[in-house]
Amino acid sequence: MGGKGRGDLPEFERRFFDGEETFTRIGEGEIGGKASGLRLIREKILSAVDPAEFPRFEINVPTLTVLTTDLYDSFFERNRLDLKELIELPDDRIAHRLQNADLPAEFVGDLWAVVERVHTPLAVRSSSLLEDALRHPLAGVYATKMTPNNQTDVETRFRRLVEAVKYVYASTLFRQARSYLRSIDRSPRDEKMAVIVQEVVGHRREDRFYPHLSGVARSYSYYATGHARPEDGVVNLALGLGKQIVDGGLSWTYSPAYPKAPAPFNGIGDLLRNTQTGYWAVHMGKPPLPDPIRETEYLVQGDLASAEREGVLESLVSTYDARSDRLRPGTGTSGPRVLDFAPLLSSDAYPLNDLIRRLLAVAEEVVKDPVEIEFAVTLPGDDRSRARFGFLQVRPMMVSRGGVDLAPEDLDGPNVLLASELSLGNGMREDIRDVVYVKPEVFEARNTPVIARELEGINQALIEEEKPYLLVGFGRWGSSEPWLGTPVEWGQISGARAIVEASLPEMNPDLSQGSHFFHNLIGFQVLYLSVPHHGRYGVDWKWLDRQETIRETDFVRHVRTVRPLRIIVDGRQARGVVKYDG
């Protein structure tokens, strides 16, 4: 996706918002994968879209400057930070060690200038050399930290910015990053980190700063439903900051080819339970107790009531009318609000869906692969006539379309361990004998954080033994919300090469759509099968229980089969099956 060198990027002029350039660099090194993607957006994707096509939108890459990788090198060298020693430490001690080190003096003046006249929130984002590679995207492995940047004195704003930069550096060495890099035969020594300092798109409302909505759109959908085809793509929208989507929280999912199609919910009650009710924002109020080693130090969550009070919901929700048992777009009547974005998706004034489709098409043409894009949108208030579309990221997607055929009758039979009519990936594996599964007889949603920790130890052991495994559990893997599934980080299950999400009556969310988790599934070519409890097919738990137990914890069992399993996923038909021999 283009080089990661700084190329001809202009040097930072010590003016952030009022300089002539809105995309600059501090340093002479490389700018990393994420910044390269942003440069591609600005130079190749947005330049191919005529602003006259969408006159009601202001479309741009939010103002940013990139701290290039030579700052990272200098930081470690001049503070004599020993990578070999650091990577033996727990995350919090790594973070503290780096917080106690000094940034190289020659960069301090530029960083001071960044905050000297800027009082709006800043996002400090990772942009490593290995990040956003096609095969191993490292999605969500490194940190992003936001600062409110609204303190009255420059020194405080500068200190918070520096703390955030050091935190992003530290995330290069954290346990999750080490585990991920180990799984692709790399080490932290292979990595270098550039850092993006970028304005946050949004408006301040009371003590919160957030956009009307954030979105992730993909030009190829493995979960196409209804009349939609995989090539039609898929969009996730959420109120507030995009953390809600990329961390796997509830969001509104639809096909951009059919934006007004009814959502696949079983009635209003199902819809109310499974749509977003909370959102993320930058906290602009009284500063919290300092905690520079916590990524969410300056973030806060609001609810729909607060968003409505702040005048944000009118174009984003429908209201349930109990008398007619129907949803009505907008907030004109009393009743429960449903974040379905119906007013906006049917708007001729602000054709957001048309804009998303256009940008996906252009980006796919430029990248020459299916793509995923991220964005944030603010809608105009009384003083503005144009909505703002902040284009935040583009990544290539690796789509496998090789020839694997599974007929419906292949999903039945005496030797079927499990089968699925909603699968992800494409291909066959006949080298897996190890199965790690969450024990259904003791599973409770309140224990999912413990389950994540138990899985980590088993995953590590299997990686060291070089044994790929099948992972079976309940709800969404990688969800940030424990009641939706098991909140594993990718590094805790990185040895799995086939993953199953089963559902239970009390845990029946949509499938994993978290951007980071989703990208890692694709990048590692992990076969993925969903087995809903109300579907035709189930999991033969009794057969699993009869296999040889290798390891067992309170909630997880690791078994080994006598002969390899046969795992097949037909990506074109979204069918998958796991069969055993004898």
C-alpha positions, 0 to 999 in steps of 0.5 A: 500500500505504498511506501512508509518513508516520509517522501516529500511530506512538508516539515512541521511549521510550528503552526498546527491549524493555521499553517499552510499545510495540514499534513506534516512531519516532525523528524527525518525518519519513516512515517509508518503504515497508518500515516502512509494510508492517510497520505494515500487517502489525501493524495490518491483517493480524495483527489479522485472525488470531485467536491461538486459530487457531494456539495453538502459535505466537507471531506478531508483528512483531519489536520495531523503531524507525524513524529517519524521513527527517528524520534523513536530511535533517539528516545530509546538510545539516549535514555539507554532503554534496553529492549531485551530487559524491557520485554521481560517486564509486565506492561505497567512497569514498561509504561512507567519506565518509558514515562520516566524517560525524556524525549530528545530535546531537539523535538520538544520545541515542535511538540510544544508548538503543536499545543501552544495555540491548540485547545481542542482534543488531539488523538495520538495514534500509532503508525508502526512500520509493520502496521497495516500490512496486508497479511498481518495488519496488527490491527488494534495491537498498538495504542491510541490515546486521546487527550482533551488538550483543553487545559488553560496552561500550555505546560499542562497540555504539553505534558499530556501530549508527551505522556501520550506519545510515550504511552504509544511507544510503550505499547510497542513492547506490551504483552499483546504486541509481543505475542502478536509479533511472535505469532508472525515470527517477528520481535519488537526489535523488528519494529519501529514506531512513528506517531500521528498527532491528529485533531479529533473530529467532533464538537464539544457538548457539555463536558464531552467532545465527540462526533455525531457518528463514526463508521467503518465500511468494507468493500467486501462482506463475509456476512452478506445477508438478504439480497446483498452480495459479498461484493456489495460490502458492509457498513458499521455506524456508531454514535460517538467515537469509533472506539465503539466499533473497532473494539467490537461494541454494538453498532448499526450494520447494513449493506450500502447497496440496501441502506433502507433494508429492515435489520435482521432482528426478531421483533422490536424487543430484539432490536432494542436489546441489540442496538447501541445505547452508550457511546465514547467521548473525550472527557472535557470536564474536571481532569481525572486523577493522572494515570498516564499508563491507561489508554482510556485516561481521558475518555468517558461514556455517555448514554442516549439520554445525554446525547439527546439532551445535547441535541445529537440524536435527531438525525440518528435515531428512530422512536418506537411507537407502542400504539402502532408497534412501529418505528418512526424516524427521528425524535418527534414522538415520545418512546424508546430511541433506537440508534438505526441512523434511519433519518440520515440514511434516507436523507437527500440533503446529506447523502452519507451512504452515497458518499461512502459507496463512492469512497469505497469504490475509489479506494478499492481502485487505488489500492487494487484490493478490497478495502476497509475505511474508517471515518467520523462525521459531524452534522451541521449546526445552525452556523454551518451548512455542510457536514464534515466527513473526516477520513481516518484510515484505509486498509487493504483486505485480503479476500480469499476466493479459491475453489472450495465447494460445500453443499447443504448435505455436506453439513449433516452426517454422523461424523460432524462435530459442528456445522455453520451456514454463516462462516468466514474465510475460505479453505480447508485444514486437515492438520488440527488435532487440538481443540480448546473449548469453553466448557458449556456446563459452567459457562456464565457471561460474568466469567468471560474476563477469567476465561480470557486469562485462562485461554492465554496460558493454553494458547501460549503452550500450544504456540510453543508446541507449534500446534495450531488449534480449533477454538470454540466458545460463546458469544463474540470473540474479542468483544470489549463488552463481557456480556457480549462474549469473551473479551480476549485480545488477539494475542491471547488466542493467536495460535487458533487457526479455526474459531467458532462462535456459538451462541446461547439464549442469554448471549446471542449478539450479532457476529464479530464485527469489531474492526481490529478483531475482524482484520486479524481474522483475515490477516491470519487466514483464520477459518471462522464458523458461527453456530447460533443456538437457534440454528439447524446445526449445533456442536457435538459437545459430548464427542468433545468431552470423550477426547483425551484431556491435555489441559483443563482450567475452571472454565476451559478444556483442551483436548486432543483428537486421535486423528486430525479434524477436517475443517472446511469453509466455503467462502462463496456460500458462507458454509462451514463444517468440522468433521472427525474421523472415527 
